[in-house]
């Protein structure tokens, strides 16, 4: 491990970190020395993920269940993290939801509000909760897990894409506001990654083959493909990067499928 990527002594919170991209990020941050708070809605899932990380060595992991839809849950998450580890150095907002698949004309108000609350309002809340101590220390990193969907229109996941576009702008706004305090705020925008969350996009063979037409690397991504970028942004290696979005999609956004 080089000092550029060394996170020893840093304390990180990763939401939605009991599986998929969030779990991979938590494992890599811990492997590079960070103490990590594992969080999702179910305590037993958090405990299982934390146990796996602790068995591997590196930074320590603790489980704290929280629903990103609940501001009081998130307040308790931050308070519990501080009690266990001390000040929060790294915040990774990964948890997201998409309860609706279809055209915008068919989405209910409740579904739309749930997407906005879980995918963007929760990120705003979490940032508000950790920023004051980061300002005091003049150091901190915030990363929002967005999506390439934030750059595209869609006839089936339009509301989700809208929320992910909002993540991109939230990062830009906070980068401007917090840069003078040496706080960096960025996004990671994954393409199609082989996770439970995106299974509708890849588990059907016809859908997967169609998607592969527009991916130059000719494979669906794995969660580990995203984790390295999180380590980069959280570490000294990324110390002059802020307000940006790193697209990790196997090249899908630089081509037109089938051509």
C-alpha positions in Angstrom: 0.0 0.0 0.0 1.4 3.4 -0.9 0.8 6.5 1.2 -1.3 8.1 -1.6 -4.1 5.5 -1.0 -3.5 4.9 2.7 -6.7 5.6 4.8 -5.3 4.5 8.2 -7.0 6.3 11.0 -9.8 7.7 8.8 -13.4 7.1 9.8 -16.0 6.4 7.1 -19.8 5.9 6.9 -21.1 4.0 3.9 -24.9 3.8 3.5 -26.4 0.8 1.7 -23.2 -1.2 2.5 -24.5 -4.7 3.2 -24.3 -5.8 -0.4 -23.4 -4.7 -3.9 -21.5 -1.5 -4.6 -21.8 -0.3 -1.0 -20.4 -3.4 0.5 -17.5 -3.5 -2.0 -16.6 0.1 -1.2 -16.7 -0.6 2.6 -14.5 -3.6 2.1 -11.9 -1.7 0.1 -11.9 1.4 2.4 -11.3 -1.0 5.3 -8.6 -2.9 3.4 -6.8 0.5 3.0 -7.0 1.2 6.7 -10.2 3.1 7.3 -12.6 2.3 10.1 -16.0 1.8 8.4 -19.6 2.1 9.6 -21.8 -0.5 7.8 -25.4 0.7 7.4 -28.6 -0.4 5.9 -32.2 -0.9 7.1 -31.6 -4.3 8.8 -29.3 -4.7 11.7 -28.6 -8.4 11.1 -27.4 -7.7 7.6 -25.2 -4.9 8.9 -23.7 -7.2 11.5 -23.0 -9.9 8.9 -21.2 -7.5 6.6 -19.2 -6.0 9.5 -18.1 -9.4 10.7 -16.8 -10.3 7.2 -14.7 -7.1 7.1 -13.4 -7.6 10.6 -12.3 -11.1 9.8 -10.1 -9.9 7.0 -8.1 -7.4 9.0 -7.4 -3.8 8.2 -9.7 -1.0 9.5 -12.4 -1.9 11.9 -16.1 -2.2 11.0 -19.2 -1.6 13.1 -22.8 -2.1 12.2 -25.5 0.6 12.6 -28.9 0.1 11.0 -30.7 3.1 9.6 -33.3 3.9 7.0 -32.2 6.7 4.7 -35.9 7.7 4.5 -35.8 8.8 8.1 -34.0 11.9 9.2 -34.0 10.8 12.8 -32.5 7.4 11.8 -29.7 9.3 10.0 -29.1 11.5 13.0 -28.7 8.4 15.2 -26.4 6.9 12.5 -24.1 9.9 12.7 -24.2 10.0 16.5 -23.5 6.3 16.8 -20.6 6.5 14.4 -19.0 9.4 16.3 -19.4 7.5 19.6 -17.7 4.5 18.2 -14.9 6.1 16.1 -14.8 9.8 16.6 -15.1 12.5 13.9 -16.4 11.4 10.5 -13.7 11.9 7.8 -15.5 10.2 4.8 -19.1 10.0 3.9 -20.2 7.7 1.1 -23.9 8.1 0.2 -24.7 4.9 -1.7 -28.2 3.8 -0.6 -30.9 4.3 -3.2 -34.2 3.0 -4.3 -36.3 2.6 -7.5 -39.8 1.4 -6.7 -41.2 2.1 -10.2 -40.3 0.8 -13.7 -42.2 2.4 -16.5 -43.0 5.8 -18.1 -43.2 8.9 -16.0 -46.9 9.2 -16.9 -47.6 6.1 -14.8 -45.7 6.9 -11.6 -47.6 7.7 -8.5 -46.9 10.6 -6.2 -45.9 8.2 -3.4 -43.4 6.4 -5.7 -41.9 9.6 -7.0 -41.6 11.1 -3.5 -39.9 7.9 -2.2 -37.3 8.1 -5.0 -36.5 11.7 -4.2 -36.5 11.2 -0.5 -34.3 8.2 -0.5 -32.0 9.1 -3.4 -31.4 12.8 -3.0 -33.0 14.3 0.2 -31.2 11.7 2.3 -27.8 12.7 0.8 -28.6 16.3 1.6 -29.4 15.4 5.2 -26.3 13.3 5.7 -24.1 16.0 4.2 -25.6 18.6 6.6 -25.0 16.3 9.5 -21.2 15.8 8.9 -20.2 19.0 7.3 -19.9 21.2 10.5 -17.2 19.0 12.0 -15.4 18.7 8.7 -15.4 22.5 8.5 -14.0 22.7 12.0 -11.2 20.3 11.1 -10.7 21.8 7.6 -10.8 18.3 6.1 -13.4 15.9 4.8 -14.6 13.9 1.8 -18.2 13.3 0.6 -19.0 11.0 -2.3 -22.4 10.4 -3.8 -23.0 7.3 -5.8 -24.9 8.6 -8.8 -25.4 6.8 -12.1 -24.9 7.2 -15.8 -28.6 7.4 -15.8 -28.2 10.9 -14.5 -26.9 11.9 -17.9 -29.6 10.2 -19.9 -33.3 10.2 -20.5 -35.3 6.9 -20.1 -38.8 5.7 -20.8 -38.7 3.2 -17.9 -36.5 4.6 -15.1 -37.0 8.4 -15.7 -37.7 9.3 -12.0 -34.6 7.3 -10.8 -32.5 9.1 -13.5 -33.8 12.4 -12.4 -32.7 11.7 -8.8 -29.3 10.7 -10.0 -28.9 13.9 -12.0 -29.7 15.7 -8.8 -26.8 14.0 -7.1 -24.5 15.4 -9.7 -25.7 18.9 -9.1 -25.7 18.5 -5.3 -22.0 17.5 -5.6 -21.2 20.5 -7.7 -23.0 22.9 -5.4 -21.4 21.5 -2.2 -18.0 21.5 -3.9 -18.3 25.3 -4.4 -19.6 25.9 -0.9 -17.2 23.7 0.9 -14.0 23.9 -1.1 -12.7 26.9 0.9 -12.9 24.6 4.0 -10.8 21.9 2.2 -13.8 19.6 1.9 -14.1 17.7 -1.4 -17.4 16.5 -2.8 -17.7 14.2 -5.8 -19.9 11.6 -7.5 -19.3 8.2 -8.9 -21.6 7.3 -11.8 -21.7 3.6 -12.4 -23.1 2.0 -15.5 -24.8 -1.4 -15.4 -23.2 -3.3 -12.4 -24.0 -6.8 -11.5 -25.9 -6.2 -8.2 -29.2 -7.2 -6.7 -30.5 -3.6 -7.2 -30.0 -3.6 -11.0 -30.8 -7.3 -11.6 -33.8 -6.4 -13.9 -31.2 -4.9 -16.3 -28.9 -7.8 -16.5 -30.4 -11.1 -15.3 -32.6 -11.5 -18.4 -30.3 -12.8 -21.1 -31.9 -10.7 -23.9 -31.6 -7.5 -21.9 -28.0 -8.3 -21.0 -27.0 -9.0 -24.6 -28.7 -5.8 -25.7 -26.7 -3.8 -23.1 -23.5 -5.4 -24.1 -23.8 -4.0 -27.6 -23.1 -0.6 -26.3 -20.3 -1.6 -23.8 -16.8 -1.6 -25.4 -15.4 -3.8 -22.6 -18.1 -6.3 -23.4 -19.0 -7.3 -19.9 -21.4 -6.2 -17.1 -19.5 -4.4 -14.3 -18.9 -5.9 -10.9 -19.2 -4.0 -7.6 -15.4 -4.2 -7.2 -15.0 -2.1 -10.4 -16.5 0.8 -8.5 -14.7 0.5 -5.2 -11.3 1.6 -6.4 -12.7 5.0 -7.5 -14.1 5.5 -4.0 -10.7 4.8 -2.4 -9.1 7.2 -4.9 -11.6 10.0 -4.0 -11.4 9.4 -0.3 -7.6 9.3 -0.1 -4.7 11.7 -0.6 -4.6 10.5 -4.2 -7.7 12.5 -5.0 -7.0 15.6 -2.9 -7.3 18.0 -5.9 -10.6 16.5 -7.2 -13.9 18.1 -6.3 -17.2 18.8 -7.9 -16.7 16.0 -10.4 -18.3 12.8 -11.5 -16.3 9.7 -12.4 -18.2 7.6 -14.9 -17.5 3.9 -14.6 -19.5 2.1 -17.2 -17.1 0.0 -19.4 -17.2 2.7 -22.0 -21.0 2.6 -22.6 -21.5 6.4 -22.7 -18.9 6.9 -25.4 -20.5 4.9 -28.1 -23.9 4.1 -29.7 -25.1 0.5 -29.2 -24.9 -1.6 -32.4 -22.9 0.8 -34.4 
